[in-house]
């Protein structure tokens, strides 16, 4: 079971660069589409804000307090 991309594999640097540019263009198009669909919704860039994702638990609070004392 081979795909077109597998048949197009090459070691030629110019062809590899061309394929990379095409892939980057597809990624940019998808990003533009995703942003247009999401509207003005702020997007996160992989940074997790712990306060928004879980309730603070007592054990972590106690450990933080202990660490501050040291």
N, C-alpha and C positions, 0 to 999 in steps of 0.2 A: 504494500500500500504506500505509494509515493505521491507526494504533492508537488505542485509546480515549484514551490520554494526549494524543495530538496533537489530538484533537477537543476535549479539555477545556481547552486553552490559553486563558488569559484575562489581561486587564490589571487586573482588579478586585483591589485589594490584599487584601481580606478572603478572597477565594477563593484567592489565591496563598498567604496565610498558612495557610489551612486545608490546602492541598495540601502545604505544607512540614511542617506538624505531622504529617500522615499519613505522609509519607516518613520523618520522624524516628522515628515510632513503628515503622515497618517495619524501619528500621536497628537500633533498640533490640531488637526481637524477634529479629532475626538474630544480633546480638551475644550476646544471652542464650543462644540456641540453640548458637552456636559454643562459648561458654564451657562450657555443660553437656556438650557432646560431648567437649571436650578435657579435662574433669575438672579436676584441680588442676595441670595443666601450666602452668608460668609462661609468660606470653606477652610478646613483645617489642614495644615501642611504637615501632618504626621506628628504634631505636638499634642500630647495628651495632657489635659488639665485634670488632675485627680479629683479636684473638688466637684467637678461636674459629673463624674462617672460613678462615684460610689459615696455612700455615707461614711463619715469618719468613724472609725471604731475605737472603742475604749482602750484596747491594748496598744494600738499605735500612738494614741494620745499620751498614754502613760510612758511609753518608751521615749517619745519626743521630750516629755517633761524631764525624764531621767537624764537624757543626753544633754539637755541644757544645763543641768546642775553640775555636770562633770567638767 
